[in-house]
Amino acid sequence: MRPQPRLRLRLLPLLLLQLLAQGSASETPKGKQKALLRQREVVDVYNGMCLQGPAGVPGRDGSPGANGIPGTPGIPGRDGFKGEKGECLRESFEESWTPNYKQCSWNSLNYGIDLGKIAECTFTKMRSNSALRVLFSGSLRLKCRNACCQRWYFTFNGAECSGPLPIEAIIYLDQGSPELNSTINIHRTSSVEGLCEGIGAGLVDVAIWVGDLLSISSKLFSHIC
């Protein structure tokens, strides 16, 4: 009977020992080299017939390498195709804006009143979403023996401006000379000017008044009056 493969594997070491014993007995150096070559061939055959063991555990990933040298700049791209000519659009407005103003003037306003309406001018407002700018320029007089303070202000249809605040001017005079029983009487060319919003379109009665100081609308001047 032919020997099984396992028995053959066991016989190979014996054969290898036998060859080693024969080769070391009476061989020349060249014969020894040939014997060594034969021994290697036998070992290779023996190793080739060994059973392969199970695979090992996979190794871990290595550390990331250093950045490489930056590459050279690429070739510039070509110009794109020429686009089509666009249409020319002009900005248009629903209504063209034109200045809307009115001037009222008087030869003499020397009424000598301390409280009340001084003058009135009617204005036609074109839009509700616009602001109305008003300006009064004239001589304002203040006369008093003791310290006094007056205000000149605008009204629109009988009411002061509330968008954002009343339009007014303030004049203050210190007391005169009590020992001489004198008074202070001055005339100042002054102006009252401002913008008022929230007034609807149509006729607007604009008036200029004189009166006492209102602390609610003149907080900046409350320390002197």
Secondary structure as GFF3:
##gff-version 3
##sequence-region A 1 225
A	DSSP	alpha_helix	5	23	.	.	.	ID=ss1
A	DSSP	alpha_helix	29	48	.	.	.	ID=ss2
A	DSSP	beta_strand	116	125	.	.	.	ID=ss3
A	DSSP	beta_strand	132	144	.	.	.	ID=ss4
A	DSSP	beta_strand	148	156	.	.	.	ID=ss5
A	DSSP	beta_strand	168	173	.	.	.	ID=ss6
A	DSSP	three_ten_helix	178	180	.	.	.	ID=ss7
A	DSSP	beta_strand	184	196	.	.	.	ID=ss8
A	DSSP	beta_strand	202	212	.	.	.	ID=ss9
A	DSSP	three_ten_helix	219	221	.	.	.	ID=ss10
###
